[in-house]
Amino acid sequence: ELTRRKDEQLVEIAFLRNILSPVRRMPQELLSEIFELSCVPEDGWKSSYNIIHRTSVLCRVCIAWTRTAHSTPRLW
């Protein structure tokens, strides 16, 4: 019983830490700009560059990042 309650409390702590994360308070426009800078190459497009892979990795982080990536046309 105590182990189960401890595990539940640890899950709750992790959840609350995520809510308080500074990235959650970042404006979507700024996050979108960061995504573009991290995914779109500076020196033009090369055939070996896979922007879809980089973008899909960002989309796996959380639902907010998925929404931001999907609403950033330059990533697709």
Rosetta blueprint (number, residue, H / E / L):
1 E L
2 L H
3 T H
4 R H
5 R H
6 K H
7 D H
8 E H
9 Q H
10 L H
11 V H
12 E H
13 I H
14 A H
15 F H
16 L H
17 R H
18 N H
19 I H
20 L L
21 S L
22 P H
23 V H
24 R H
25 R H
26 M L
27 P L
28 Q H
29 E H
30 L H
31 L H
32 S H
33 E H
34 I H
35 F H
36 E H
37 L H
38 S H
39 C H
40 V L
41 P L
42 E L
43 D L
44 G L
45 W L
46 K L
47 S L
48 S L
49 Y L
50 N L
51 I H
52 I H
53 H H
54 R H
55 T H
56 S H
57 V H
58 L H
59 C H
60 R L
61 V L
62 C L
63 I H
64 A H
65 W H
66 T H
67 R H
68 T H
69 A H
70 H H
71 S L
72 T L
73 P H
74 R H
75 L H
76 W L
